[in-house]
């Protein structure tokens, strides 16, 4: 699939959701979701973090490459990489002026993991702008 919008639609359909329901996961109206899928607008980091927490493969949406290999229907998780992502996010959010909710931290960790799979290392420079957007 070619565009971010097409891949976003593909992920929504994979999860079996309507545009309205999918958009509400990330706090946007159906019309905004429709514009994302048509390629008229691009989703922001907060939106992507929210849908990642609901099972969307954000790396696939952004790049067209799947973040997780599938073996026998179950995702294979790189545990050491996930642990590094948890540690990196927790260290970054520890110095914020306000505490982030557990749900927001979990979404940031999920996005960090997906972004880190390609190189199999945590890129803190990619995380910092996302964390700032989550504040």
N, C-alpha and C positions, 0 to 999 in steps of 0.2 A: 504494500500500500504506500502511496506516494506522500501524502501530506500529513501534517500533525493532526489536522481535523479528521481526516479519514481514519487515522490510527486511533484517535480518541473515540470515534464512533464505534470502531471495531471492538475496543475494550469495553465500552458501554454495553454493546450487544452481547459480548462474551459473558458479561455479568448478568445479562437478562433484565436490564433496567430500561425504563422509559427516559426520555430526555429530562422531563420534570424531576423524576426521582433521583437521577444521576446528578443533575445540577444541584439539587438540594443537599446532597452529600457534601458538596464543596461550598455551599452558601450562595449559589447563584440561581437566578430565575431560569425557566425553560428557554426564554428568548436568548439569554447569554450562552447557554449550552448549545443552542442551535447555531449561533454565530461562530462558536468555537469549531463545531463540526463542519461548518461550511467554509471555514478558513477566512472568515471576515474579521475575526479577532483572534488573538493568541491568549491562551490562559496564562495567568501569573503564577508565581511560585507558591503562594498560599493555596491556590486552587489545586495545583499539582500535588502539594504536600497532603492536602485533605483527601484527594482521590487515591493517592498511594496508600494511605491508611485503610482504605476500603478494598484493596486488592488490585488496583490498577497498576500495570507494569509501566511506570513512568518513563523508564529508559526506552522502552519500545515506542511509546507515544512520541518522545522527542527525537529519537534517532532511527527508528525502524528496526532496531536490534532488540531481541528478547533479553531480559535481564536474568532470567532463571531458566536453567535447563529443567526439563521435565522427564522424570523417570517413573514409569509405571503409574502415571497420573498424579504423582506427588512432587512438589517442588523440592529441589536439592538446595540446601542452604549451606553456604560457606560459613561455618560457625565462627571461626577465628576472625573473618572479615566482619561479620555481624558484631562481634564483641568489640572490635576496633571502632566501628561506627558508633556504637553505644557510648564508648569512652570519649570519643571525639565530640559528639554532640553534648554529652553531659559536661565536659570541661568548658565548652563554649558557652553554654547556657548558664553556667554557675556564676558568671560575671555580669549577667544582664541586670539592668535596673529593676526589672520585675520578674517574678517567677513565672515560668510557662507551665501550663497544665500538663498533666501526665499524657493526655491524649495528643496534645500538640507536640510534646517531646517524642512520643512514639511515632508520629507521622514524620517528623524530621529524621528520625533514625531510619525509618523505612525508605525515605527518599535518599538519604546518605548511602544506604546499602545498595540501592538500585544504581545510583551514580558511580559507586565504587566497584561494581562487578566487572566492568570492562577492563580496567587496569589491575584489578584485584588489590587495590590499596585505597585508603581513605585520602581524598583530596580536600583538605580543610579549607582551601581557598574557594572551592565550589560551595561549601557549606555555609560560610559566613554570610553571604548575601541572603541565603534562604532563611537563616536564623533571624537576621535583621527584619526580614519581611514578616516573620511570624510574631514579632513583638506587638 
